[in-house]
Amino acid sequence: GAAPDLCPAHSGVFQLMEKAECYFVNGTDNVRYVQTYSYNRERVIMYDSDVGHFVGFTPFGEQVARYVNSKPETLEHYRGEVDRLCRHNYKIFAPFSVERSVSPSPSQSIPSPSQP
C-alpha cells in the first residue's frame, strides 16, 4: 500500500504534562504541594498550596484558573493533597529527598568539573 501523506503542515506532536511536587521543610511540619500543567513545554496553569488557588500563565490558563477557582469542591480537593499525597507518603519520599537546612558559607566552594 501507499505510505500515508505526512505533510509537515498537517502533522505534529503535542505534549501535555502534569507534574505534582511535594516540598518538605523540617519533616512534615511545613509541607507545600505544587501541581503544574504545561503544554508543549510552556507552563499554562499551576496550583500552589501556599497560595491556595490556581494561577494561569497564559490567556487560556487564566481562563481555566478563573473557572476552577470558582468551584469550591475542586479547590478543596487540591488543598487536601498536602495531607493526602504529601504527608501520607512522606515515609516513602523521605529516603529519596534532600532537605536543605544549612546554606553553604561563603568560604565553602564547589570544585569545578575539571578538579579531582
GUKEBA-327079 format. One line per field, with one value per residue: chain; x, y, z of N, C-alpha, C, O in turn; residue number from 1. Coordinates in nm, 2 decimals. Each point is the difference from the previous one (the first is absolute). Last residue first. Example, Ala and Ser with C-alpha at 12.3 -4.5 7.8 and 13.67 -1.06 7.14 Angstrom:
chaine = A;A
n_u = 1.28;-0.02
n_v = -0.22;-0.68
n_w = 0.71;-0.02
ca_u = 0.09;-0.09
ca_v = 0.11;0.12
ca_w = 0.00;0.00
c_u = -0.08;0.09
c_v = 0.11;0.12
c_w = 0.08;0.00
o_u = 0.05;0.10
o_v = 0.11;0.00
o_w = 0.01;0.07
num = 2;1
//
This chain:
chaine = A;A;A;A;A;A;A;A;A;A;A;A;A;A;A;A;A;A;A;A;A;A;A;A;A;A;A;A;A;A;A;A;A;A;A;A;A;A;A;A;A;A;A;A;A;A;A;A;A;A;A;A;A;A;A;A;A;A;A;A;A;A;A;A;A;A;A;A;A;A;A;A;A;A;A;A;A;A;A;A;A;A;A;A;A;A;A;A;A;A;A;A;A;A;A;A;A;A;A;A;A;A;A;A;A;A;A;A;A;A;A;A;A;A;A;A
n_u = 3.98;0.02;-0.11;-0.57;-0.08;-0.18;-0.08;0.00;-0.03;0.07;-0.51;-0.44;-0.48;-0.42;-0.44;-0.40;-0.25;-0.03;-0.24;-0.15;-0.20;-0.19;-0.57;-0.56;-0.42;-0.32;-0.45;-0.60;-0.50;-0.01;-0.16;-0.51;-0.49;-0.01;-0.05;-0.47;-0.51;-0.18;-0.30;-0.58;-0.37;-0.19;-0.47;-0.53;-0.25;-0.11;0.03;0.57;0.10;-0.01;0.42;0.48;0.07;0.18;0.55;0.35;0.06;0.39;0.56;0.25;-0.40;-0.19;-0.37;0.03;0.06;0.62;0.42;0.00;0.07;-0.01;-0.13;0.10;0.15;0.59;0.31;0.28;-0.42;-0.42;-0.14;-0.10;0.08;-0.03;0.25;-0.03;0.32;0.01;0.32;-0.05;0.31;0.64;0.31;0.01;-0.03;-0.43;-0.11;-0.37;-0.11;-0.23;-0.11;-0.10;-0.04;0.14;-0.01;0.19;-0.17;-0.10;-0.20;0.40;0.44;-0.08;0.02;-0.43;0.09;0.00;-0.10;0.05
n_v = 1.73;0.49;0.25;0.21;0.47;0.19;0.33;0.18;0.43;0.27;0.31;-0.32;-0.24;-0.27;-0.32;-0.20;-0.42;-0.59;-0.38;-0.60;-0.40;-0.32;0.15;-0.19;-0.33;0.16;0.39;-0.01;0.24;0.59;0.26;0.02;0.21;0.55;0.48;0.11;0.33;0.49;-0.06;-0.06;0.44;0.31;-0.12;0.17;0.53;0.34;0.44;0.00;-0.22;0.34;0.34;-0.16;-0.04;0.41;0.13;-0.26;0.17;0.39;-0.07;-0.12;-0.16;-0.34;-0.10;-0.19;0.03;0.14;-0.38;-0.51;-0.07;-0.20;0.22;-0.07;0.15;-0.20;-0.35;-0.29;-0.32;-0.10;-0.20;0.15;-0.23;0.13;-0.14;0.15;-0.10;0.08;-0.09;-0.24;-0.52;-0.09;0.29;0.19;-0.16;-0.06;-0.28;0.02;-0.22;0.17;-0.20;0.22;-0.17;0.20;-0.23;0.08;-0.15;0.21;0.08;0.34;-0.33;-0.47;-0.48;-0.46;-0.55;-0.46;-0.50;-0.51
n_w = 4.06;-0.45;-0.35;0.05;0.40;0.47;0.44;0.58;0.44;0.35;0.15;0.32;0.05;0.23;0.14;0.12;-0.47;-0.20;-0.38;-0.09;-0.12;0.48;0.17;-0.17;0.25;0.45;-0.04;-0.11;0.23;-0.08;-0.51;-0.24;0.22;0.21;-0.30;-0.33;0.04;-0.30;-0.50;-0.03;0.01;-0.45;-0.31;0.13;-0.11;-0.52;-0.28;-0.20;-0.54;-0.48;-0.17;-0.30;-0.57;-0.35;-0.10;-0.40;-0.56;-0.19;0.15;0.30;0.55;0.45;0.49;0.53;0.44;0.12;0.09;-0.30;-0.62;-0.59;-0.54;-0.62;-0.41;-0.22;-0.34;-0.28;-0.30;0.36;0.58;0.58;0.57;0.60;0.55;0.61;0.51;0.61;0.50;0.43;-0.09;-0.03;0.11;-0.51;-0.59;-0.44;-0.54;-0.49;-0.57;-0.54;-0.58;-0.56;-0.59;-0.56;-0.59;-0.57;-0.57;-0.57;-0.40;-0.31;-0.26;-0.42;-0.25;-0.27;-0.17;-0.29;-0.21;-0.20
ca_u = -0.03;0.08;0.14;0.01;-0.04;0.11;-0.03;-0.02;-0.01;0.14;0.08;0.06;0.15;0.05;0.11;-0.02;0.10;-0.05;0.11;-0.01;0.05;0.13;0.11;0.08;0.05;0.10;0.13;0.10;-0.03;0.03;0.13;0.11;-0.03;-0.01;0.11;0.11;0.02;0.05;0.14;0.07;0.02;0.11;0.12;0.03;0.06;-0.06;-0.14;-0.01;0.03;-0.10;-0.12;0.01;-0.02;-0.14;-0.07;0.02;-0.09;-0.15;-0.03;0.12;0.02;0.05;0.07;-0.09;-0.14;-0.09;0.03;-0.07;0.10;-0.06;0.07;-0.07;-0.13;-0.09;-0.04;0.10;0.12;-0.03;0.08;-0.04;0.01;-0.04;-0.01;-0.04;-0.05;-0.01;-0.04;-0.05;-0.13;-0.09;0.00;0.10;0.00;0.12;-0.01;0.12;-0.03;0.11;-0.05;0.07;-0.07;0.02;-0.03;0.00;0.07;0.04;-0.11;-0.11;0.03;0.03;0.06;0.05;-0.09;0.03;0.07;-0.08
ca_v = -0.14;-0.04;-0.04;-0.13;0.00;-0.02;-0.13;0.01;-0.13;-0.06;0.06;0.13;0.00;0.06;0.08;0.07;0.10;0.12;0.07;0.14;0.05;-0.05;0.04;0.10;-0.05;-0.11;0.06;-0.07;-0.14;-0.05;0.03;-0.04;-0.13;-0.11;0.01;-0.07;-0.12;0.04;0.04;-0.12;-0.08;0.06;-0.03;-0.15;-0.02;-0.13;0.02;0.07;-0.10;-0.10;0.07;0.03;-0.12;-0.03;0.10;-0.04;-0.12;0.04;0.03;0.06;-0.03;0.12;-0.02;-0.01;-0.05;0.11;0.12;-0.01;0.01;0.01;-0.06;0.02;0.05;-0.01;0.13;0.06;0.02;-0.04;0.06;-0.05;0.08;-0.08;0.08;-0.08;0.08;-0.07;0.10;0.12;0.04;-0.11;-0.06;0.07;-0.02;0.06;0.02;0.00;0.03;-0.03;0.03;-0.06;0.06;-0.07;0.09;-0.07;0.06;-0.10;-0.07;0.10;0.06;0.14;0.06;0.14;0.11;0.07;0.13;0.12
ca_w = 0.05;0.13;-0.04;-0.06;-0.14;-0.10;-0.07;-0.15;-0.07;-0.02;-0.11;0.04;0.00;-0.13;0.02;0.12;0.01;0.07;0.06;0.00;-0.13;-0.03;0.08;-0.07;-0.13;0.03;0.04;-0.06;0.01;0.14;0.06;-0.09;-0.07;0.10;0.09;-0.05;0.08;0.14;-0.01;-0.04;0.12;0.07;-0.07;0.03;0.13;0.04;0.03;0.13;0.10;0.01;0.05;0.15;0.07;-0.02;0.09;0.14;0.02;0.00;-0.14;-0.05;-0.14;-0.07;-0.13;-0.12;0.03;-0.06;0.08;0.12;0.10;0.14;0.11;0.12;-0.03;0.12;0.05;0.09;-0.09;-0.14;-0.11;-0.13;-0.12;-0.12;-0.12;-0.12;-0.11;-0.12;-0.10;0.06;-0.04;0.00;0.13;0.08;0.14;0.06;0.14;0.09;0.14;0.10;0.14;0.11;0.12;0.13;0.11;0.13;0.11;0.10;0.06;0.04;0.13;-0.02;0.13;-0.02;0.03;0.13;-0.01;0.00
c_u = -0.09;-0.04;0.09;0.14;0.01;-0.06;0.10;-0.02;-0.02;-0.01;0.14;0.08;0.05;0.15;0.05;0.11;-0.02;0.12;-0.06;0.13;0.00;0.06;0.14;0.13;0.09;0.05;0.10;0.14;0.12;-0.03;0.03;0.14;0.12;-0.01;0.00;0.13;0.11;0.03;0.06;0.15;0.07;0.02;0.12;0.13;0.03;0.06;-0.07;-0.14;-0.01;0.02;-0.11;-0.12;0.01;-0.04;-0.15;-0.08;0.02;-0.09;-0.15;-0.01;0.12;0.02;0.04;0.09;-0.09;-0.15;-0.09;0.03;-0.07;0.12;-0.09;0.07;-0.08;-0.13;-0.09;-0.03;0.10;0.11;-0.05;0.07;-0.04;0.00;-0.03;-0.01;-0.03;-0.06;0.01;-0.05;-0.06;-0.14;-0.10;-0.02;0.10;-0.01;0.13;-0.04;0.13;-0.05;0.11;-0.06;0.06;-0.07;0.01;-0.04;-0.01;0.07;0.04;-0.11;-0.10;0.03;0.04;0.05;0.06;-0.09;0.02;0.09
c_v = 0.00;-0.14;-0.03;-0.04;-0.14;0.00;-0.01;-0.13;0.02;-0.14;-0.07;0.06;0.13;-0.01;0.05;0.10;0.08;0.09;0.13;0.06;0.15;0.06;-0.06;0.03;0.10;-0.06;-0.11;0.04;-0.09;-0.15;-0.06;0.02;-0.05;-0.13;-0.11;0.01;-0.09;-0.13;0.04;0.03;-0.13;-0.07;0.06;-0.04;-0.15;-0.04;-0.12;0.03;0.07;-0.10;-0.10;0.07;0.02;-0.13;-0.03;0.09;-0.05;-0.12;0.05;0.04;0.08;-0.04;0.14;-0.01;0.00;-0.04;0.12;0.13;0.00;-0.01;0.02;-0.07;0.04;0.08;-0.02;0.14;0.08;0.04;-0.06;0.08;-0.07;0.10;-0.10;0.09;-0.10;0.09;-0.07;0.10;0.12;0.04;-0.11;-0.05;0.09;-0.01;0.06;0.03;-0.01;0.04;-0.04;0.05;-0.08;0.08;-0.07;0.11;-0.08;0.08;-0.10;-0.06;0.10;0.07;0.14;0.05;0.13;0.11;0.06;0.12
c_w = 0.11;0.04;0.12;-0.03;-0.06;-0.14;-0.11;-0.06;-0.15;-0.06;-0.02;-0.12;0.04;0.01;-0.14;0.03;0.13;0.02;0.06;0.07;0.00;-0.13;-0.04;0.07;-0.07;-0.12;0.02;0.04;-0.06;0.01;0.13;0.07;-0.07;-0.08;0.10;0.08;-0.05;0.08;0.13;-0.01;-0.03;0.13;0.08;-0.07;0.03;0.14;0.05;0.04;0.14;0.11;0.02;0.05;0.15;0.08;-0.01;0.10;0.15;0.02;0.00;-0.15;-0.05;-0.15;-0.05;-0.13;-0.12;0.03;-0.05;0.09;0.14;0.09;0.13;0.12;0.12;-0.02;0.12;0.05;0.07;-0.09;-0.13;-0.11;-0.12;-0.12;-0.12;-0.12;-0.11;-0.11;-0.14;-0.10;0.07;-0.06;0.01;0.15;0.07;0.15;0.06;0.14;0.09;0.14;0.09;0.13;0.12;0.11;0.13;0.10;0.12;0.12;0.10;0.07;0.05;0.13;-0.02;0.13;-0.03;0.02;0.15;0.00
o_u = -0.04;-0.11;0.10;0.03;0.08;-0.11;0.03;0.03;-0.06;0.11;0.05;0.04;-0.05;0.06;0.03;-0.01;-0.10;0.11;-0.05;0.06;0.04;0.12;0.10;0.11;0.10;0.11;0.12;0.10;0.02;0.08;0.08;0.08;0.03;0.07;0.11;0.08;0.05;0.09;0.12;0.08;0.08;0.11;0.10;0.07;0.10;0.10;-0.11;-0.02;-0.05;-0.09;-0.08;-0.05;-0.08;-0.10;-0.07;-0.05;-0.11;-0.10;-0.07;0.08;0.02;0.07;-0.07;0.12;-0.12;-0.08;-0.02;-0.08;-0.08;0.09;-0.06;0.06;-0.05;0.00;-0.10;0.09;0.06;0.03;-0.03;-0.01;0.02;-0.07;0.06;-0.07;0.09;-0.10;0.11;-0.11;-0.12;0.00;-0.10;-0.11;0.12;-0.11;0.10;-0.09;0.07;-0.05;0.05;-0.02;0.00;0.02;-0.03;0.07;-0.08;0.04;-0.09;-0.08;-0.02;-0.09;0.11;-0.09;0.13;-0.04;-0.08;0.12
o_v = -0.10;-0.04;-0.06;-0.12;-0.08;-0.05;0.08;-0.11;0.10;-0.05;0.01;-0.08;0.11;0.01;-0.08;0.09;0.07;-0.04;0.08;-0.07;0.06;-0.01;0.08;0.02;-0.04;-0.06;0.01;-0.03;-0.11;-0.07;-0.09;-0.09;-0.12;-0.10;-0.06;-0.09;-0.09;0.00;-0.03;-0.08;-0.04;-0.02;-0.07;-0.08;-0.03;-0.06;0.00;0.03;-0.06;-0.02;0.00;-0.04;-0.05;0.00;0.01;-0.05;-0.03;0.01;-0.02;0.06;0.12;-0.10;0.10;0.00;-0.03;0.08;0.09;0.03;0.10;-0.08;0.11;-0.10;0.11;0.12;-0.07;0.06;0.10;0.11;-0.11;0.12;-0.12;0.10;-0.10;0.10;-0.08;0.07;-0.03;0.06;0.03;0.06;0.00;0.00;0.00;0.04;-0.06;0.07;-0.10;0.11;-0.11;0.12;-0.12;0.12;-0.11;0.10;-0.10;0.11;-0.08;0.07;0.03;-0.01;0.04;0.02;0.01;0.07;-0.03;0.00
o_w = 0.06;-0.02;-0.01;-0.01;0.06;-0.02;-0.08;0.06;-0.04;-0.05;-0.11;-0.09;-0.04;0.11;-0.09;0.08;0.01;0.04;-0.07;0.07;-0.10;-0.02;-0.01;-0.06;-0.05;0.00;-0.04;-0.06;0.05;0.07;0.02;0.01;0.01;0.04;0.03;0.01;0.07;0.08;0.03;0.06;0.09;0.05;0.02;0.05;0.07;0.01;0.04;0.12;0.10;0.08;0.10;0.11;0.08;0.07;0.11;0.10;0.06;0.08;0.10;-0.06;0.05;-0.02;0.01;0.01;0.02;0.03;0.08;0.08;0.02;-0.01;0.02;-0.02;0.01;-0.04;-0.01;0.06;-0.05;-0.01;-0.01;0.00;-0.02;0.00;-0.02;0.01;-0.04;0.03;-0.05;0.03;-0.01;-0.11;0.08;0.05;-0.05;0.06;-0.03;0.03;-0.02;0.02;0.00;0.02;0.01;0.01;0.02;0.01;0.01;-0.02;0.05;0.07;0.12;0.09;0.04;0.09;0.01;-0.09;0.09;0.03
num = 116;115;114;113;112;111;110;109;108;107;106;105;104;103;102;101;100;99;98;97;96;95;94;93;92;91;90;89;88;87;86;85;84;83;82;81;80;79;78;77;76;75;74;73;72;71;70;69;68;67;66;65;64;63;62;61;60;59;58;57;56;55;54;53;52;51;50;49;48;47;46;45;44;43;42;41;40;39;38;37;36;35;34;33;32;31;30;29;28;27;26;25;24;23;22;21;20;19;18;17;16;15;14;13;12;11;10;9;8;7;6;5;4;3;2;1
//
